[in-house]
């Protein structure tokens, strides 16, 4: 069976830390979607690590790490990740495998991303400008380049044809995008040679054999469920399926082989970039969450918008993913709030509803809150569930009752040791 680990909000829930904590129990960690717009942060032994494409199990000697076919890979960013890992004496060649069917992000994909976002003006969606969207467009348009193409002599010809097409498209946007493609290509070609040093595999066959051999597999998602291309807050979403179904298409895993579905959420809510956010705070409470929680994007450095926990949206994510157990992150950030609010319903066009409607823009939605008592204790040194303050236990019990799914882990800090099992 294959277990899934997914973010249930707008990303940045802390998936990297939990994968790192759980990896000791698995033989294979596999990324199944997204690209280097993901930033998985891990912290241990006093060192903070940020991964973008490489699975979060790479620091464990027992685990094989796979970049699946649903992932889009930027060779330039990938090379930087590999270079950053050099000093940790990790056997990358034997511990990291790349699917031949994963698509490549080209320099012109990033330029297209910038041109498209600039052309939107005030209506921009908040792209990370990593070329993710244009790469997935080429994938679905059946024009894309894949990792497996690099094993053939004509790959540069294929690249050239696609890059020429992209330059014509950049011209169509009629915006002032300054670039030196020859310079970008020099760096790209160098990075491709580094990528070719790794082992490319037919990942769906590898996964099938691993399952037949009884290997324990954890599929690691990127971004969050509310950024899913189908089920997220479209069009302010990413370009891949971030929900449980994406693991099947992104790794070649049959639906009946999915085991546990581990859903990760913050004790409050954050969002990076544009898009609706019903519980967003613009007061001191929101500022405190951002400051104490160090809410800045691991990939972009952008400040995250902060707000109270949106239980309507969280319940929606639990349902569409079939979540079997929950993990609550950053409980420590809420320490010190006298009262804590939870959005349990929406006022939608004059009517009270408890489900996520088609449109949650602020002109249509007003959050309805349930208020609970806060806690003042510092949680960061706690190691056992028995130590958690009563008000936090009440908060957890309320969420479990509302979501009808147990919260198995409570994170009380960024380090892997700051993790309480319940």
TIKEVO-245241 format. One record per residue (C-alpha): residue number from 1; x, y, z. Coordinates in steps of 0.5 Angstrom, whole numbers, padded with zeros to 4 digits. Layout:
BEGIN
SITE     n      xx      yy      zz
SITE   NUM       X       Y       Z
...
END
This chain:
BEGIN
SITE     n      xx      yy      zz
SITE     1    0000    0000    0000
SITE     2    0002    0007   -0001
SITE     3    0001    0012    0004
SITE     4    0000    0020    0002
SITE     5    0002    0026    0006
SITE     6   -0002    0032    0004
SITE     7   -0003    0040    0005
SITE     8   -0010    0041    0007
SITE     9   -0010    0049    0006
SITE    10   -0006    0054    0001
SITE    11    0000    0050    0002
SITE    12    0006    0052    0007
SITE    13    0003    0047    0012
SITE    14    0009    0044    0014
SITE    15    0009    0038    0010
SITE    16    0017    0038    0010
SITE    17    0018    0037    0017
SITE    18    0013    0031    0018
SITE    19    0016    0027    0012
SITE    20    0022    0028    0015
SITE    21    0019    0026    0022
SITE    22    0016    0020    0019
SITE    23    0021    0018    0014
SITE    24    0024    0013    0019
SITE    25    0018    0008    0018
SITE    26    0018    0008    0010
SITE    27    0023    0005    0005
SITE    28    0021    0010   -0001
SITE    29    0019    0017   -0001
SITE    30    0016    0020   -0007
SITE    31    0014    0027   -0010
SITE    32    0008    0026   -0014
SITE    33    0006    0033   -0017
SITE    34    0008    0041   -0017
SITE    35    0015    0044   -0018
SITE    36    0020    0048   -0015
SITE    37    0015    0053   -0013
SITE    38    0014    0049   -0007
SITE    39    0019    0050   -0001
SITE    40    0019    0044    0004
SITE    41    0023    0047    0010
SITE    42    0026    0042    0015
SITE    43    0030    0044    0021
SITE    44    0034    0039    0025
SITE    45    0041    0039    0029
SITE    46    0041    0047    0029
SITE    47    0041    0047    0021
SITE    48    0035    0049    0017
SITE    49    0034    0046    0010
SITE    50    0030    0048    0004
SITE    51    0028    0043   -0001
SITE    52    0024    0045   -0007
SITE    53    0024    0039   -0012
SITE    54    0028    0033   -0008
SITE    55    0023    0029   -0003
SITE    56    0024    0031    0004
SITE    57    0027    0024    0006
SITE    58    0033    0025    0003
SITE    59    0037    0026    0009
SITE    60    0035    0019    0012
SITE    61    0040    0013    0010
SITE    62    0034    0008    0010
SITE    63    0030    0012    0004
SITE    64    0030    0012   -0003
SITE    65    0027    0018   -0006
SITE    66    0023    0019   -0012
SITE    67    0021    0025   -0017
SITE    68    0015    0022   -0020
SITE    69    0012    0023   -0027
SITE    70    0007    0029   -0024
SITE    71    0013    0033   -0022
SITE    72    0016    0039   -0027
SITE    73    0023    0040   -0026
SITE    74    0027    0046   -0027
SITE    75    0035    0043   -0028
SITE    76    0038    0050   -0026
SITE    77    0034    0050   -0019
SITE    78    0035    0042   -0019
SITE    79    0043    0043   -0019
SITE    80    0043    0049   -0014
SITE    81    0039    0044   -0009
SITE    82    0044    0038   -0011
SITE    83    0050    0043   -0010
SITE    84    0047    0045   -0003
SITE    85    0047    0038   -0001
SITE    86    0054    0036   -0003
SITE    87    0057    0038    0004
SITE    88    0052    0033    0008
SITE    89    0056    0027    0005
SITE    90    0049    0024    0002
SITE    91    0050    0019   -0003
SITE    92    0045    0022   -0008
SITE    93    0047    0018   -0014
SITE    94    0044    0012   -0010
SITE    95    0039    0015   -0006
SITE    96    0035    0020   -0011
SITE    97    0031    0017   -0018
SITE    98    0028    0021   -0023
SITE    99    0022    0019   -0027
SITE   100    0023    0019   -0035
SITE   101    0016    0022   -0035
SITE   102    0017    0028   -0031
SITE   103    0017    0035   -0035
SITE   104    0022    0040   -0036
SITE   105    0022    0047   -0034
SITE   106    0026    0051   -0040
SITE   107    0028    0058   -0039
SITE   108    0023    0060   -0044
SITE   109    0018    0058   -0039
SITE   110    0020    0062   -0034
SITE   111    0020    0068   -0039
SITE   112    0013    0066   -0041
SITE   113    0011    0066   -0034
SITE   114    0013    0073   -0033
SITE   115    0010    0076   -0039
SITE   116    0003    0073   -0038
SITE   117    0003    0075   -0030
SITE   118    0006    0082   -0033
SITE   119    0000    0083   -0038
SITE   120   -0005    0081   -0033
SITE   121   -0004    0088   -0029
SITE   122   -0008    0088   -0023
SITE   123   -0011    0082   -0024
SITE   124   -0005    0078   -0023
SITE   125   -0006    0071   -0020
SITE   126    0001    0072   -0015
SITE   127    0005    0067   -0019
SITE   128    0012    0065   -0016
SITE   129    0015    0066   -0024
SITE   130    0018    0059   -0024
SITE   131    0015    0057   -0030
SITE   132    0010    0052   -0027
SITE   133    0004    0054   -0031
SITE   134    0007    0055   -0038
SITE   135    0010    0048   -0037
SITE   136    0004    0044   -0035
SITE   137    0001    0048   -0041
SITE   138    0006    0045   -0045
SITE   139    0005    0038   -0042
SITE   140   -0003    0038   -0043
SITE   141   -0002    0041   -0050
SITE   142    0003    0035   -0052
SITE   143    0009    0040   -0053
SITE   144    0013    0039   -0047
SITE   145    0020    0036   -0046
SITE   146    0021    0030   -0041
SITE   147    0027    0028   -0037
SITE   148    0027    0022   -0042
SITE   149    0028    0026   -0048
SITE   150    0035    0028   -0045
SITE   151    0037    0021   -0046
SITE   152    0037    0022   -0054
SITE   153    0042    0025   -0058
SITE   154    0036    0030   -0061
SITE   155    0034    0033   -0055
SITE   156    0037    0040   -0056
SITE   157    0033    0040   -0063
SITE   158    0027    0039   -0059
SITE   159    0029    0044   -0054
SITE   160    0030    0049   -0060
SITE   161    0024    0048   -0063
SITE   162    0020    0049   -0057
SITE   163    0024    0055   -0055
SITE   164    0023    0059   -0061
SITE   165    0015    0058   -0060
SITE   166    0016    0061   -0053
SITE   167    0019    0067   -0056
SITE   168    0014    0068   -0061
SITE   169    0009    0067   -0055
SITE   170    0012    0072   -0051
SITE   171    0012    0077   -0057
SITE   172    0004    0076   -0057
SITE   173    0004    0079   -0050
SITE   174    0007    0086   -0052
SITE   175    0010    0087   -0045
SITE   176    0017    0089   -0044
SITE   177    0021    0083   -0041
SITE   178    0028    0084   -0042
SITE   179    0032    0078   -0042
SITE   180    0039    0075   -0045
SITE   181    0036    0068   -0047
SITE   182    0043    0066   -0050
SITE   183    0046    0067   -0042
SITE   184    0040    0063   -0039
SITE   185    0041    0057   -0044
SITE   186    0049    0057   -0042
SITE   187    0046    0056   -0035
SITE   188    0041    0051   -0037
SITE   189    0045    0047   -0041
SITE   190    0050    0046   -0035
SITE   191    0045    0044   -0031
SITE   192    0042    0039   -0036
SITE   193    0049    0036   -0036
SITE   194    0049    0035   -0028
SITE   195    0041    0032   -0028
SITE   196    0044    0027   -0033
SITE   197    0049    0024   -0028
SITE   198    0043    0022   -0024
SITE   199    0039    0015   -0025
SITE   200    0033    0016   -0029
SITE   201    0027    0011   -0028
SITE   202    0021    0008   -0031
SITE   203    0018    0010   -0025
SITE   204    0011    0007   -0025
SITE   205    0014    0000   -0026
SITE   206    0019    0002   -0020
SITE   207    0013    0003   -0016
SITE   208    0009   -0003   -0018
SITE   209    0015   -0007   -0017
SITE   210    0016   -0004   -0010
SITE   211    0009   -0005   -0008
SITE   212    0010   -0012   -0010
SITE   213    0016   -0013   -0006
SITE   214    0012   -0010    0000
SITE   215    0016   -0004    0001
SITE   216    0013    0002    0005
SITE   217    0012    0008    0001
SITE   218    0010    0015    0003
SITE   219    0008    0020   -0003
SITE   220    0009    0027   -0001
SITE   221    0005    0032   -0004
SITE   222    0007    0040   -0005
SITE   223    0003    0046   -0004
SITE   224   -0004    0045   -0001
SITE   225   -0011    0042   -0003
SITE   226   -0014    0049   -0004
SITE   227   -0009    0050   -0009
SITE   228   -0011    0044   -0013
SITE   229   -0013    0046   -0021
SITE   230   -0020    0043   -0020
SITE   231   -0022    0044   -0013
SITE   232   -0018    0050   -0011
SITE   233   -0020    0057   -0011
SITE   234   -0019    0058   -0018
SITE   235   -0016    0061   -0022
SITE   236   -0012    0063   -0016
SITE   237   -0009    0056   -0016
SITE   238   -0003    0052   -0018
SITE   239   -0003    0048   -0024
SITE   240   -0003    0041   -0022
SITE   241   -0007    0036   -0018
SITE   242   -0005    0037   -0010
SITE   243   -0010    0033   -0008
SITE   244   -0010    0025   -0006
SITE   245   -0012    0024   -0014
SITE   246   -0006    0027   -0016
SITE   247   -0002    0022   -0013
SITE   248   -0005    0016   -0017
SITE   249   -0004    0020   -0024
SITE   250    0003    0023   -0021
SITE   251    0006    0016   -0019
SITE   252    0002    0011   -0023
SITE   253   -0001    0008   -0017
SITE   254   -0008    0005   -0017
SITE   255   -0013    0008   -0013
SITE   256   -0014    0001   -0009
SITE   257   -0007    0001   -0007
SITE   258   -0008    0008   -0003
SITE   259   -0007    0007    0005
SITE   260   -0007    0012    0010
SITE   261   -0008    0019    0008
SITE   262   -0005    0024    0012
SITE   263   -0007    0031    0012
SITE   264   -0003    0037    0015
SITE   265   -0006    0044    0017
SITE   266   -0004    0049    0021
SITE   267   -0007    0051    0028
SITE   268   -0009    0058    0024
SITE   269   -0009    0059    0016
SITE   270   -0004    0063    0012
SITE   271   -0004    0064    0004
SITE   272    0001    0067    0000
SITE   273    0000    0071   -0006
SITE   274   -0007    0073   -0009
SITE   275   -0014    0070   -0008
SITE   276   -0020    0070   -0003
SITE   277   -0018    0069    0004
SITE   278   -0025    0069    0008
SITE   279   -0021    0069    0015
SITE   280   -0016    0074    0013
SITE   281   -0014    0078    0019
SITE   282   -0011    0086    0018
SITE   283   -0011    0087    0025
SITE   284   -0006    0086    0031
SITE   285   -0008    0079    0031
SITE   286   -0006    0077    0024
SITE   287    0001    0081    0025
SITE   288    0002    0077    0031
SITE   289    0001    0070    0028
SITE   290    0006    0073    0022
SITE   291    0011    0075    0026
SITE   292    0011    0069    0031
SITE   293    0010    0064    0026
SITE   294    0016    0067    0022
SITE   295    0011    0067    0016
SITE   296    0015    0068    0010
SITE   297    0015    0063    0004
SITE   298    0021    0058    0004
SITE   299    0021    0059   -0004
SITE   300    0020    0066   -0005
SITE   301    0021    0070    0001
SITE   302    0014    0073    0001
SITE   303    0010    0075    0007
SITE   304    0004    0070    0008
SITE   305   -0003    0073    0009
SITE   306   -0005    0070    0016
SITE   307   -0012    0069    0019
SITE   308   -0016    0065    0024
SITE   309   -0017    0057    0022
SITE   310   -0022    0056    0017
SITE   311   -0026    0050    0019
SITE   312   -0031    0050    0013
SITE   313   -0025    0050    0008
SITE   314   -0021    0045    0012
SITE   315   -0027    0040    0012
SITE   316   -0028    0041    0005
SITE   317   -0021    0039    0004
SITE   318   -0021    0033    0009
SITE   319   -0027    0030    0005
SITE   320   -0024    0031   -0002
SITE   321   -0018    0027    0000
SITE   322   -0021    0022    0004
SITE   323   -0016    0024    0010
SITE   324   -0016    0018    0015
SITE   325   -0011    0022    0020
SITE   326   -0009    0029    0022
SITE   327   -0003    0033    0024
SITE   328   -0004    0040    0027
SITE   329    0002    0045    0026
SITE   330    0005    0051    0029
SITE   331    0000    0050    0035
SITE   332    0006    0054    0039
SITE   333    0004    0060    0035
SITE   334   -0003    0061    0038
SITE   335    0000    0061    0045
SITE   336   -0001    0068    0048
SITE   337   -0008    0069    0045
SITE   338   -0013    0071    0050
SITE   339   -0019    0068    0046
SITE   340   -0018    0064    0039
SITE   341   -0023    0064    0034
SITE   342   -0025    0059    0029
SITE   343   -0029    0060    0023
SITE   344   -0035    0054    0023
SITE   345   -0040    0057    0018
SITE   346   -0040    0062    0012
SITE   347   -0045    0068    0011
SITE   348   -0046    0067    0004
SITE   349   -0051    0071    0000
SITE   350   -0055    0072    0006
SITE   351   -0055    0065    0008
SITE   352   -0051    0061    0013
SITE   353   -0048    0055    0010
SITE   354   -0043    0050    0012
SITE   355   -0040    0048    0006
SITE   356   -0035    0051    0001
SITE   357   -0039    0055   -0005
SITE   358   -0036    0056   -0012
SITE   359   -0034    0063   -0010
SITE   360   -0031    0065   -0004
SITE   361   -0029    0072   -0006
SITE   362   -0030    0077    0000
SITE   363   -0036    0081   -0003
SITE   364   -0040    0074   -0003
SITE   365   -0037    0071    0004
SITE   366   -0037    0073    0011
SITE   367   -0034    0068    0016
SITE   368   -0038    0066    0022
SITE   369   -0034    0065    0028
SITE   370   -0034    0060    0034
SITE   371   -0030    0063    0040
SITE   372   -0026    0059    0045
SITE   373   -0021    0060    0050
SITE   374   -0014    0061    0049
SITE   375   -0007    0059    0052
SITE   376   -0001    0062    0055
SITE   377    0004    0057    0056
SITE   378    0010    0056    0052
SITE   379    0009    0050    0048
SITE   380    0016    0049    0045
SITE   381    0019    0045    0050
SITE   382    0014    0040    0051
SITE   383    0015    0033    0049
SITE   384    0009    0029    0051
SITE   385    0001    0030    0050
SITE   386    0000    0030    0057
SITE   387    0004    0037    0058
SITE   388   -0001    0040    0053
SITE   389   -0005    0046    0057
SITE   390   -0013    0044    0058
SITE   391   -0015    0050    0053
SITE   392   -0011    0047    0047
SITE   393   -0014    0040    0049
SITE   394   -0021    0043    0048
SITE   395   -0019    0046    0042
SITE   396   -0016    0040    0039
SITE   397   -0022    0036    0041
SITE   398   -0027    0041    0038
SITE   399   -0023    0040    0031
SITE   400   -0024    0033    0032
SITE   401   -0031    0033    0033
SITE   402   -0032    0038    0027
SITE   403   -0028    0034    0022
SITE   404   -0029    0027    0025
SITE   405   -0022    0025    0024
SITE   406   -0017    0024    0029
SITE   407   -0011    0029    0030
SITE   408   -0005    0024    0031
SITE   409    0001    0029    0031
SITE   410    0001    0036    0034
SITE   411    0007    0040    0032
SITE   412    0010    0045    0037
SITE   413    0016    0048    0034
SITE   414    0020    0048    0027
SITE   415    0025    0042    0029
SITE   416    0024    0035    0028
SITE   417    0024    0034    0036
SITE   418    0019    0039    0037
SITE   419    0013    0034    0035
SITE   420    0008    0031    0040
SITE   421    0005    0024    0038
SITE   422   -0002    0023    0041
END
